[in-house]
Amino acid sequence: TVPNPGFHANNAVGNAFNSFLYCGAAAMNPHKINIARTIIKNPDPKQYINIDGRQISYKEMHDMFRHCGVTGGYFEGEAAKEIKEHWRTLPVIKQGLRIGTEIEEVQRGALFIEAMMNGNTPSEAMDVVNKFLFDYSDLTPEEVKFMKRAIPFYTFMRKNVPLQLKE
């Protein structure tokens, strides 16, 4: 799935929809998505975002993303671990991991920002992100050993179905 553009497009739509469940149309706000992308890629300490009247530099927010686990998620960690090392050197795999990481991190960052703008602390905002965009590493050892091997996309289904039904 990593080199498949269709997978990444589907992932982007799914992430946007799950974010929509939390904050409605704000999940698709191009301005906030662009801010999240800029914070991740170019955390300029002279650029600021206003959250509840407090000016937070992009660098501060970038550090908050890292500290809280907004960035460094599934594609950077879990997906890369599942690909044999010699395959990871192939350009198509490297590019797929880069694209997947950006899609995941930007949507997670935008949702984190939205949750903070809704009055949540960074810790509470991360809880929102993990609820709607999932912590893919949060599985029991049995699920990792058996279920992920037996059922394609097990983690997504296991986390997404209950969320969809609840929301």
KAZIFEN-V209874 format. One record per pair of residues at least 4 apart in sequence whose ideal C-beta (glycine too) atoms are under 7 Angstrom apart, sorted by the first residue. I is the first residue (numbers start at 1). J is the second residue. D is the distance in whole Angstrom. If there is no record, write none. Layout:
# KAZIFEN-V209874
I;J;D + I;J;D
This chain:
# KAZIFEN-V209874
1;7;4 + 2;79;6 + 2;83;7 + 2;93;6 + 2;96;4 + 2;97;6 + 2;100;6 + 3;92;4 + 3;93;6 + 3;96;4 + 5;9;6 + 6;10;6 + 7;11;6 + 8;12;6 + 8;99;5 + 8;100;6 + 8;103;6 + 9;13;7 + 10;14;6 + 11;15;6 + 11;100;7 + 11;103;6 + 12;16;6 + 12;103;5 + 13;17;6 + 14;18;6 + 15;19;6 + 15;103;7 + 15;107;4 + 15;133;6 + 16;20;6 + 16;27;6 + 16;28;6 + 16;107;7 + 18;132;5 + 18;133;6 + 18;163;7 + 19;23;6 + 19;27;4 + 19;107;6 + 19;110;7 + 19;111;5 + 19;132;6 + 19;133;7 + 20;24;6 + 20;27;4 + 20;28;7 + 21;132;6 + 21;167;4 + 22;111;7 + 22;128;6 + 22;132;5 + 23;27;5 + 23;114;5 + 26;32;7 + 26;114;5 + 27;111;7 + 29;33;7 + 30;34;6 + 31;35;7 + 32;36;6 + 32;110;5 + 32;113;6 + 32;114;7 + 33;37;6 + 33;106;6 + 33;110;5 + 34;38;6 + 35;39;6 + 35;49;6 + 35;113;7 + 36;40;6 + 36;106;5 + 36;109;3 + 36;110;4 + 36;113;6 + 37;41;6 + 37;106;5 + 38;42;6 + 38;58;6 + 39;43;6 + 39;58;5 + 39;61;5 + 39;62;5 + 39;65;7 + 39;109;6 + 40;62;7 + 40;65;7 + 40;71;6 + 40;105;5 + 40;106;6 + 40;109;6 + 43;58;5 + 43;59;4 + 43;62;3 + 44;58;5 + 44;59;7 + 45;57;5 + 45;58;7 + 45;59;4 + 47;57;7 + 47;58;4 + 48;55;4 + 48;56;6 + 48;57;6 + 49;56;5 + 49;58;7 + 49;61;6 + 49;113;7 + 50;55;6 + 51;56;6 + 51;116;5 + 51;117;6 + 52;119;7 + 56;60;5 + 56;61;5 + 57;61;7 + 58;62;6 + 59;63;7 + 60;64;6 + 61;65;6 + 62;66;7 + 63;67;6 + 64;68;6 + 64;122;5 + 65;70;4 + 65;71;5 + 65;109;6 + 65;112;7 + 66;71;6 + 66;72;7 + 68;122;5 + 68;126;4 + 69;73;7 + 69;126;6 + 70;105;7 + 70;108;5 + 70;109;5 + 70;112;5 + 70;126;7 + 70;129;6 + 71;105;5 + 72;76;5 + 72;77;6 + 73;77;6 + 73;104;5 + 73;105;7 + 73;108;7 + 74;78;5 + 74;79;6 + 74;104;6 + 74;136;4 + 75;79;5 + 75;80;7 + 75;97;6 + 75;100;4 + 75;101;4 + 75;104;5 + 76;80;6 + 76;101;5 + 77;81;6 + 78;82;7 + 78;136;5 + 78;137;6 + 79;83;7 + 79;97;7 + 79;100;6 + 80;88;7 + 80;97;6 + 83;87;5 + 83;88;5 + 83;93;6 + 87;93;5 + 88;93;6 + 88;94;7 + 90;94;7 + 91;95;6 + 92;96;6 + 93;97;6 + 94;98;6 + 95;99;6 + 96;100;6 + 97;101;6 + 98;102;6 + 99;103;6 + 100;104;6 + 101;105;6 + 102;106;6 + 103;107;7 + 104;108;6 + 105;109;6 + 106;110;6 + 107;111;6 + 107;133;6 + 108;112;6 + 108;129;5 + 108;133;5 + 109;113;6 + 110;114;6 + 111;115;6 + 111;128;7 + 111;129;5 + 111;132;6 + 111;133;6 + 112;116;7 + 112;125;5 + 112;126;7 + 112;129;5 + 113;117;6 + 114;118;6 + 115;120;5 + 115;124;7 + 115;125;4 + 115;128;4 + 115;129;7 + 116;120;6 + 116;122;7 + 116;125;5 + 120;124;4 + 120;125;4 + 120;128;6 + 121;125;7 + 122;126;6 + 123;127;7 + 124;128;7 + 125;129;7 + 126;130;6 + 127;131;6 + 128;132;6 + 129;133;5 + 130;134;7 + 130;135;5 + 132;163;7 + 134;159;4 + 136;155;5 + 139;143;4 + 139;144;5 + 139;155;6 + 141;145;6 + 142;146;6 + 143;147;4 + 143;148;6 + 144;148;6 + 146;150;6 + 147;151;6 + 147;154;5 + 148;154;5 + 148;155;6 + 153;157;6 + 154;158;6 + 155;159;6 + 156;160;5 + 157;161;6 + 159;163;7 + 160;164;6 + 161;165;6 + 162;166;6 + 163;167;6
